[in-house]
Amino acid sequence: MTSDQNSNLSLFFEPRSIAVFGSMREPLGEAITAMRNMRDFGFQGRLYPISRSSAEVLGTRTYPTVDAVNEPIDLALVITPPPTVLPIIEQCGRKRIRAVIIATEGFAETGPDGAGLQRQLVETAHGFGMRLLGPNTLGVLNTAHGLVTDPYPIGKNKPRAGGVSYCAQTGFLTFGVHPIKDLGQPISKICDFGNKCDVNEVDILPYLADDPSTDVICMHLEDIRDGQRFGQVAKEVVARKPVLVLKPGRTEAGAKAASSHTGSLAGDDVIYENALKQAGVIRLRTWREYWDIPKALSLQPLAKGNRVAIITATGGAGVMLTDAAAEAGLIPATFTPATRTHLHTLSPRWGSNPVDVGPQMSLRDNPFAVYSEVVPVVLSDPNVDCLAVVCHFGSPIVKVLTELAPTIAKISKPVTVFGYGIDLADMQESGRNIEALGLPVYLDLETAVKALGVGAAYSQIRARLGVDGR
Amino acid sequence: MTSDQNSNLSLFFEPRSIAVFGSMREPLGEAITAMRNMRDFGFQGRLYPISRSSAEVLGTRTYPTVDAVNEPIDLALVITPPPTVLPIIEQCGRKRIRAVIIATEGFAETGPDGAGLQRQLVETAHGFGMRLLGPNTLGVLNTAHGLVTDPYPIGKNKPRAGGVSYCAQTGFLTFGVHPIKDLGQPISKICDFGNKCDVNEVDILPYLADDPSTDVICMHLEDIRDGQRFGQVAKEVVARKPVLVLKPGRTEAGAKAASSHTGSLAGDDVIYENALKQAGVIRLRTWREYWDIPKALSLQPLAKGNRVAIITATGGAGVMLTDAAAEAGLIPATFTPATRTHLHTLSPRWGSNPVDVGPQMSLRDNPFAVYSEVVPVVLSDPNVDCLAVVCHFGSPIVKVLTELAPTIAKISKPVTVFGYGIDLADMQESGRNIEALGLPVYLDLETAVKALGVGAAYSQIRARLGVDGR
């Protein structure tokens, strides 16, 4: 990756100006929808809608061709029928546009004819020194710039700004079809590779490694085009930031489905497994892990080791979390004698791990205050590297955790919170409030400790690479 | 299990009258809270609050002692301090009450003294021919009778009546701390074993097997008190209804935590694994599987085999589901030539499995109508045993599935639905509406096919036992 290429990549994520090609027809024309999404997200750059049919779109002046625009243009977004795309690429090339997102469907994913047309796009683009993202993509999102190129209406789904950047080989794992706003996901950038005709995982890794607003990189890859190069690049990036990968095709049936989805050779999973491990990339297994684990690494500090403590208001959950923690590579922390003594003075039944605060809660006037007593004691224990807290979600625990959050942050060890309750809306509201404190929230039991396990695994990888803690 | 014991069990779940012992203090006295929960759930039987301090509780006359009640009493609910429980058991015994739920905490779970007190309770109860549930339990729930004994306020959490019965060795996996109403869980009965001093898994299995409103039995067991007897009983029950078990202690750390939680010997997991398999019991692994898989077996017919079809609006999800299906013991269905031809006439890109309807949707005026075309063709294919449908949740798909539901029911093969979207509240609302059609809904990708896999596994178990389809 030369710095020139890297600056090309920044045109995709931080464009100051965008030419938009496609249907401006109300209400759901793809181009006008993308423009409306950007307006809703608060895009600060200039938009140049290219249209001969109307003088103005959403209050913005249109241009009959891109040549008619007198200012320089950083990025083009193309959502026009397949046969029109190549001529548009040529126009953009002449206008010295260096980055083009082709949202249009109907290329390599449809068969040999589409693949041929797609190859032409790439050859033409490279002749102009232009990079292409897609085709068959929802494009990109950048919370810091209010940028989003989705041709479907998603204006209400602007996530909060945060440190996780996602790249996926399907719109399904991007901003298009996940309630990233309602779930409070802390997002920096999202990219849908689409058919990955040009810009791919090897290009984007160094860009995200250099990006100051990205803490954690999470990718969905159905194939890896150049395994050796990916391994080299990933290894360098992993020394700086965690790289998590969801790679389907674990099973023979899945690999076959992947190959018919993106027309790519999914390859032998064992080879991928070893190559990813070799590069220090951590592999995720499920849809839920993909969405819910990266945020823990972004919001919380890194663990120094893999010894986990569990504080729970229900003994049954403590047992299940202990199982899940062991399966995630963690071991139960053995508290120091000082911690055991301290806990014992707070309640004669406390001292071992997990700490079941439930029985004490039913004796107190202010049941949730027990968390204020126990969390600092346990988290400060030198034998504890990370902590999972289990609690009933509702306003009382939000209040307690709001008071505790500065203490937790000061101790500087990773904490996750698993919440339960009987009122779903109330639980989700509490979850958002707690996560806004910087504490990653889980409404799924096993994922709460799996996230700690992935954090501990990344610490071990850094140690192996001889890199100090973040 | 004699029929006499079985009728004792029915006193716990179908009591016509209940004596309630415990604090009647407003607002949160445990006994008055339990009574209020029952009023909110619509309990039809008679309640006899036992209290000397007030003449009336929630409009119901109180009695100073249980002897003062002149009518027969089926069940006693005891939520009083530990030292008072034994004398109450004796009073209940003299009143010929044959079933007592001891909600009170502070027995075997607190150590040797508590364990001794607990043994006394059992000996006394058995002397009267009385069965005990608990102590340290939230008790029971029965949707058909409006029965719920929880001493914490959960009046708003009454689930809809359905065919799944749950029993757990922790309140955490019962009605107390899960939004079973908001999630639309179809519930028949729920039981919290608590410390399991008397009534246990071996007692309850035959009762639920005989219960006409229970289709599926799902249990959380931290230990199994009499493995051999459990195996015999479970095997008989499995021939009639599926029995699913979440058994923590899979890891050494988890087993140790279980033993300190319930004071029981968790034992070697391999032995449990084999014993459960031998009995035809299907083992669940996670919190989410426990809550989300049984409903699919209750709402849908049994599959005749393990060949799964996938219809998806996003190719990326199709690949991930194929992986998850293979890991759940399913194999991708190969459509018959007739089906392939039929699909091909609907769209030239259709014919193989998974069927990606996404590209067709973007060409249609009514995108969601493609499901009406494709679902019946695929589900009717003789090579297809079960089907997972992936769709964007919102009112359009609810409308289509409402129209399709009778056709799906007629074809009589199991279907699950995985839904995605960008508006969480909207997705949950759509999910409830679709599940009300009898189609089990998942907002978690892998669980949607794992549920089909568990159904197929139960079919295979029935075949092995020589039992016909349900």
HADDOCK unambig.tbl for C-alpha pairs under 7 A between the chains (distance, minus, plus):
assign (segid A and resid 157 and name CA) (segid B and resid 422 and name CA) 6.37 0.50 0.50
assign (segid A and resid 170 and name CA) (segid B and resid 316 and name CA) 5.31 0.50 0.50
assign (segid A and resid 172 and name CA) (segid B and resid 314 and name CA) 6.42 0.50 0.50
assign (segid A and resid 172 and name CA) (segid B and resid 316 and name CA) 6.25 0.50 0.50
assign (segid A and resid 172 and name CA) (segid B and resid 317 and name CA) 6.81 0.50 0.50
assign (segid A and resid 177 and name CA) (segid B and resid 420 and name CA) 6.11 0.50 0.50
assign (segid A and resid 177 and name CA) (segid B and resid 421 and name CA) 4.66 0.50 0.50
assign (segid A and resid 177 and name CA) (segid B and resid 422 and name CA) 5.31 0.50 0.50
assign (segid A and resid 178 and name CA) (segid B and resid 420 and name CA) 6.46 0.50 0.50
assign (segid A and resid 178 and name CA) (segid B and resid 421 and name CA) 5.35 0.50 0.50
assign (segid A and resid 178 and name CA) (segid B and resid 422 and name CA) 4.77 0.50 0.50
assign (segid A and resid 179 and name CA) (segid B and resid 421 and name CA) 6.30 0.50 0.50
assign (segid A and resid 179 and name CA) (segid B and resid 422 and name CA) 3.86 0.50 0.50
assign (segid A and resid 179 and name CA) (segid B and resid 423 and name CA) 5.44 0.50 0.50
assign (segid A and resid 179 and name CA) (segid B and resid 424 and name CA) 5.85 0.50 0.50
assign (segid A and resid 182 and name CA) (segid B and resid 423 and name CA) 6.84 0.50 0.50
assign (segid A and resid 182 and name CA) (segid B and resid 424 and name CA) 6.17 0.50 0.50
assign (segid A and resid 248 and name CA) (segid B and resid 319 and name CA) 6.87 0.50 0.50
assign (segid A and resid 248 and name CA) (segid B and resid 320 and name CA) 5.89 0.50 0.50
assign (segid A and resid 248 and name CA) (segid B and resid 323 and name CA) 6.80 0.50 0.50
assign (segid A and resid 249 and name CA) (segid B and resid 323 and name CA) 6.25 0.50 0.50
assign (segid A and resid 250 and name CA) (segid B and resid 323 and name CA) 6.29 0.50 0.50
assign (segid A and resid 251 and name CA) (segid B and resid 323 and name CA) 5.52 0.50 0.50
assign (segid A and resid 251 and name CA) (segid B and resid 326 and name CA) 6.63 0.50 0.50
assign (segid A and resid 253 and name CA) (segid B and resid 322 and name CA) 6.27 0.50 0.50
assign (segid A and resid 253 and name CA) (segid B and resid 323 and name CA) 6.45 0.50 0.50
assign (segid A and resid 253 and name CA) (segid B and resid 326 and name CA) 6.77 0.50 0.50
assign (segid A and resid 254 and name CA) (segid B and resid 319 and name CA) 5.58 0.50 0.50
assign (segid A and resid 254 and name CA) (segid B and resid 320 and name CA) 6.83 0.50 0.50
assign (segid A and resid 254 and name CA) (segid B and resid 322 and name CA) 4.94 0.50 0.50
assign (segid A and resid 254 and name CA) (segid B and resid 323 and name CA) 4.34 0.50 0.50
assign (segid A and resid 257 and name CA) (segid B and resid 319 and name CA) 5.24 0.50 0.50
assign (segid A and resid 257 and name CA) (segid B and resid 322 and name CA) 6.96 0.50 0.50
assign (segid A and resid 258 and name CA) (segid B and resid 319 and name CA) 5.39 0.50 0.50
assign (segid A and resid 261 and name CA) (segid B and resid 315 and name CA) 5.89 0.50 0.50
assign (segid A and resid 287 and name CA) (segid B and resid 445 and name CA) 6.33 0.50 0.50
assign (segid A and resid 314 and name CA) (segid B and resid 172 and name CA) 6.43 0.50 0.50
assign (segid A and resid 315 and name CA) (segid B and resid 261 and name CA) 5.89 0.50 0.50
assign (segid A and resid 316 and name CA) (segid B and resid 170 and name CA) 5.33 0.50 0.50
assign (segid A and resid 316 and name CA) (segid B and resid 172 and name CA) 6.26 0.50 0.50
assign (segid A and resid 317 and name CA) (segid B and resid 172 and name CA) 6.82 0.50 0.50
assign (segid A and resid 319 and name CA) (segid B and resid 248 and name CA) 6.84 0.50 0.50
assign (segid A and resid 319 and name CA) (segid B and resid 254 and name CA) 5.57 0.50 0.50
assign (segid A and resid 319 and name CA) (segid B and resid 257 and name CA) 5.26 0.50 0.50
assign (segid A and resid 319 and name CA) (segid B and resid 258 and name CA) 5.40 0.50 0.50
assign (segid A and resid 320 and name CA) (segid B and resid 248 and name CA) 5.87 0.50 0.50
assign (segid A and resid 320 and name CA) (segid B and resid 254 and name CA) 6.83 0.50 0.50
assign (segid A and resid 322 and name CA) (segid B and resid 253 and name CA) 6.27 0.50 0.50
assign (segid A and resid 322 and name CA) (segid B and resid 254 and name CA) 4.93 0.50 0.50
assign (segid A and resid 322 and name CA) (segid B and resid 257 and name CA) 6.97 0.50 0.50
assign (segid A and resid 323 and name CA) (segid B and resid 248 and name CA) 6.78 0.50 0.50
assign (segid A and resid 323 and name CA) (segid B and resid 249 and name CA) 6.26 0.50 0.50
assign (segid A and resid 323 and name CA) (segid B and resid 250 and name CA) 6.30 0.50 0.50
assign (segid A and resid 323 and name CA) (segid B and resid 251 and name CA) 5.53 0.50 0.50
assign (segid A and resid 323 and name CA) (segid B and resid 253 and name CA) 6.47 0.50 0.50
assign (segid A and resid 323 and name CA) (segid B and resid 254 and name CA) 4.36 0.50 0.50
assign (segid A and resid 326 and name CA) (segid B and resid 251 and name CA) 6.61 0.50 0.50
assign (segid A and resid 326 and name CA) (segid B and resid 253 and name CA) 6.78 0.50 0.50
assign (segid A and resid 420 and name CA) (segid B and resid 177 and name CA) 6.11 0.50 0.50
assign (segid A and resid 420 and name CA) (segid B and resid 178 and name CA) 6.47 0.50 0.50
assign (segid A and resid 421 and name CA) (segid B and resid 177 and name CA) 4.65 0.50 0.50
assign (segid A and resid 421 and name CA) (segid B and resid 178 and name CA) 5.35 0.50 0.50
assign (segid A and resid 421 and name CA) (segid B and resid 179 and name CA) 6.30 0.50 0.50
assign (segid A and resid 422 and name CA) (segid B and resid 157 and name CA) 6.38 0.50 0.50
assign (segid A and resid 422 and name CA) (segid B and resid 177 and name CA) 5.30 0.50 0.50
assign (segid A and resid 422 and name CA) (segid B and resid 178 and name CA) 4.76 0.50 0.50
assign (segid A and resid 422 and name CA) (segid B and resid 179 and name CA) 3.85 0.50 0.50
assign (segid A and resid 423 and name CA) (segid B and resid 179 and name CA) 5.44 0.50 0.50
assign (segid A and resid 423 and name CA) (segid B and resid 182 and name CA) 6.85 0.50 0.50
assign (segid A and resid 424 and name CA) (segid B and resid 179 and name CA) 5.84 0.50 0.50
assign (segid A and resid 424 and name CA) (segid B and resid 182 and name CA) 6.18 0.50 0.50
assign (segid A and resid 445 and name CA) (segid B and resid 287 and name CA) 6.33 0.50 0.50
